[in-house]
């Protein structure tokens, strides 16, 4: 709560991360074909990501075994425990997607995902689907900037106040190993850095966000397929996973919503 961001090791199994990355590569190509053919609207398959050049935000289907397996490991493990403690067990699923930053993706501007409010609106978990080094455009976080005072400085009409805040910030690059995660308060300032990897590797980040149950609009559109948006709570997902015994089995609830 004090920093607004935390690093968590091994939130999913490494094999889960590898399999999900392979699925996302295929799903991205499949979604692009569906959109080009006019079979689905573009925003049903990809989100309107900040700075689109060489970036994609691939909205994921919960009825795919690879996605369900990763979601299971997150919501029934320590990530789910933290979400339940901070937002409550009825926190609503707000985002389910994979951000892909291809080689050449430019640096984003520093931003919060939601405006300041007295309590967290969203908790977001970014999971690395491969080892990420500094050249691949990892997320840059500014710990401690989720406060009212920092937002006042950042959004001040006096740009010197914003510049002073950014210069003084203890900025941290989120260079993660595959299956590690950054869990952050949506008010925390952050940005994607430029992917200048000499080997031209793309960076894949799977993410889930949960929203406070007493909020209807946190101030930012969610990266999620419309059929899931605010239809599932953390408790719903935990019960659904408890009803299935196999790691790769998709709970019937997810099939019905998809």
C-alpha positions in Angstrom: 0.0 0.0 0.0 2.9 2.4 0.7 4.6 1.9 -2.6 1.7 1.2 -4.9 3.6 -1.6 -6.7 5.2 -4.9 -5.7 7.1 -7.6 -7.4 6.0 -11.2 -6.9 8.0 -14.2 -8.0 6.6 -17.3 -9.6 2.9 -16.3 -9.6 2.2 -19.0 -12.3 4.3 -22.0 -13.3 6.9 -21.3 -15.9 5.3 -23.9 -18.2 2.0 -22.1 -17.9 3.7 -18.9 -19.0 5.3 -20.6 -22.0 2.1 -22.3 -23.1 0.1 -19.0 -22.7 2.6 -17.1 -24.8 2.3 -19.6 -27.6 -1.5 -19.3 -27.4 -1.3 -15.5 -27.5 0.8 -15.6 -30.6 -1.8 -17.8 -32.3 -4.7 -15.8 -30.9 -3.3 -12.5 -32.1 -3.0 -13.8 -35.7 -6.5 -15.4 -35.5 -8.1 -12.2 -34.1 -6.5 -10.0 -36.8 -7.9 -12.4 -39.5 -11.4 -12.2 -37.9 -11.4 -8.4 -37.7 -10.1 -8.1 -41.3 -12.9 -10.4 -42.5 -15.5 -8.4 -40.7 -16.5 -11.3 -38.4 -16.1 -9.3 -35.2 -15.6 -5.7 -34.3 -12.0 -4.6 -33.7 -12.7 -3.7 -30.0 -14.0 -7.2 -29.3 -10.5 -8.6 -30.0 -8.1 -5.8 -29.1 -8.0 -2.9 -26.8 -7.2 0.7 -27.7 -3.7 0.6 -26.3 -1.7 3.8 -25.6 0.8 4.4 -28.4 -0.3 1.8 -30.9 2.8 1.7 -33.0 4.3 -1.8 -32.7 2.0 -2.6 -29.8 -1.0 -4.8 -29.4 -3.4 -5.4 -26.6 -4.9 -8.9 -27.3 -8.2 -9.5 -25.4 -8.2 -13.1 -24.3 -10.9 -15.8 -24.1 -11.4 -17.4 -20.7 -12.8 -20.5 -22.3 -9.3 -21.3 -23.7 -7.5 -23.8 -21.6 -4.2 -21.9 -21.6 -5.9 -18.7 -20.4 -8.0 -20.5 -17.8 -4.9 -22.3 -16.4 -3.0 -19.0 -16.0 -6.0 -17.2 -14.5 -6.5 -20.2 -12.1 -3.0 -19.9 -10.7 -3.4 -16.2 -10.2 -6.8 -16.0 -8.5 -6.4 -19.1 -6.2 -2.8 -18.1 -5.2 -1.2 -15.1 -3.4 -2.4 -12.6 -6.1 -6.0 -13.5 -5.4 -5.3 -13.3 -1.7 -4.0 -9.8 -2.0 -6.8 -8.7 -4.2 -9.3 -10.1 -1.7 -7.6 -8.3 1.2 -7.4 -4.9 -0.6 -10.6 -4.9 -2.7 -12.7 -7.6 -1.1 -13.8 -11.0 -2.3 -16.5 -9.5 -4.6 -14.0 -7.4 -6.5 -15.0 -7.5 -10.2 -12.9 -8.7 -13.1 -12.1 -5.6 -15.2 -9.3 -6.7 -17.5 -8.1 -9.9 -19.1 -5.6 -9.4 -21.8 -2.0 -9.7 -23.1 0.0 -6.7 -24.0 2.5 -7.3 -26.8 5.3 -4.8 -27.4 7.1 -5.7 -30.7 10.6 -4.6 -31.5 10.6 -0.9 -32.3 7.7 -0.1 -30.0 8.3 3.5 -28.7 8.3 4.5 -25.1 4.9 5.6 -23.7 4.4 8.7 -21.7 4.2 8.3 -18.0 0.6 7.9 -16.8 -1.6 6.4 -14.2 -4.3 4.0 -15.3 -7.0 5.7 -13.3 -7.5 9.1 -11.7 -6.7 9.6 -8.0 -9.4 8.6 -5.5 -9.2 8.0 -1.8 -9.1 4.2 -2.2 -7.7 1.9 -4.9 -10.0 1.6 -7.9 -8.1 -1.3 -9.5 -5.4 -3.8 -8.8 -3.5 -5.0 -11.9 -1.2 -8.0 -12.2 1.3 -7.9 -15.0 2.8 -11.4 -15.6 5.9 -11.8 -17.8 5.4 -14.6 -20.3 9.2 -14.7 -21.0 12.3 -13.4 -19.4 12.4 -9.7 -19.9 15.6 -7.6 -19.9 16.0 -3.9 -20.0 16.3 -3.8 -23.8 12.8 -5.3 -24.4 10.8 -2.3 -23.2 9.8 -3.4 -19.6 7.4 -1.3 -17.7 8.8 1.6 -15.7 7.1 2.2 -12.3 7.4 5.2 -10.1 6.7 3.7 -6.6 4.8 5.9 -4.2 3.2 8.1 -6.8 -0.4 6.7 -6.2 -1.0 9.5 -3.6 -3.2 12.5 -3.9 -0.2 14.8 -3.5 1.7 13.1 -6.4 -1.3 13.3 -8.6 -1.7 17.0 -7.8 1.9 17.6 -8.8 1.7 15.4 -11.9 -1.5 17.0 -13.3 -0.5 20.6 -12.3 -0.8 23.3 -14.9 2.6 24.3 -13.8 4.8 21.9 -15.8 7.8 22.6 -13.5 5.9 20.8 -10.7 5.4 17.8 -12.9 9.0 17.8 -14.0 10.3 18.1 -10.4 8.1 15.1 -9.4 9.4 13.0 -12.3 13.1 13.9 -11.6 12.7 13.1 -7.9 10.9 9.8 -8.4 12.6 6.5 -7.5 11.9 4.9 -10.9 12.2 1.1 -11.2 12.3 -1.0 -14.4 10.2 -4.1 -14.2 12.7 -6.6 -15.6 11.0 -9.9 -14.7 11.8 -13.5 -15.2 9.1 -15.6 -17.0 6.2 -16.3 -14.6 7.1 -13.4 -12.3 4.7 -10.4 -11.8 4.3 -6.8 -10.9 1.1 -6.2 -8.9 0.2 -2.5 -8.8 -2.4 0.0 -7.7 -3.9 1.7 -10.9 -3.2 5.1 -9.5 0.6 4.5 -9.6 2.5 6.3 -12.3 4.1 4.1 -14.9 4.9 3.6 -18.6 6.0 1.1 -21.1 9.6 1.8 -22.2 10.9 1.4 -25.8 11.6 -2.1 -27.1 15.0 -1.7 -28.6 16.0 -5.3 -28.3 18.8 -6.0 -30.8 17.5 -9.6 -31.3 14.0 -8.0 -32.2 12.2 -10.0 -29.5 8.6 -9.1 -28.7 7.6 -8.7 -25.0 4.5 -10.5 -23.8 2.7 -9.4 -20.6 -0.4 -11.2 -19.5 -2.6 -9.2 -17.2 -5.7 -9.3 -15.0 -7.2 -6.3 -13.2 -9.9 -6.4 -10.5 -12.1 -3.4 -9.6 -13.6 -2.4 -6.3 -17.2 -3.7 -6.1 -18.6 -0.3 -5.2 -17.3 1.3 -8.4 -19.0 1.1 -11.8 -16.5 3.3 -13.8 -12.9 3.6 -12.5 -12.1 6.3 -15.1 -10.5 4.1 -17.7 -11.9 1.6 -20.2 -11.1 -2.0 -19.4 -9.0 -4.3 -21.7 -11.4 -7.2 -21.7 -13.8 -9.0 -24.1 -17.3 -7.4 -23.6 -18.8 -10.8 -22.6 -16.7 -10.8 -19.4 -16.7 -7.1 -18.4 -17.9 -6.8 -14.8 -19.6 -10.2 -15.1 -17.3 -12.1 -12.8 -16.1 -11.5 -9.2 -13.0 -12.8 -7.6 -15.2 -15.1 -5.5 -17.1 -16.3 -8.6 -13.8 -17.3 -10.3 -12.5 -19.0 -7.1 -15.7 -21.0 -6.8 -15.6 -21.9 -10.5 -12.0 -23.2 -10.3 -12.8 -25.1 -7.1 -15.5 -27.0 -9.1 -12.9 -28.4 -11.6 -10.0 -30.7 -10.6 -7.8 -30.5 -13.7 -5.4 -27.6 -14.2 -6.3 -27.2 -17.9 -10.0 -27.8 -17.5 -12.2 -24.8 -18.3 -15.0 -24.2 -15.7 -18.5 -24.4 -17.2 -19.2 -20.8 -16.1 -16.6 -19.5 -18.4 -18.0 -21.5 -21.3 -21.4 -20.0 -20.7 -20.1 -16.4 -20.7 -17.9 -16.8 -23.7 
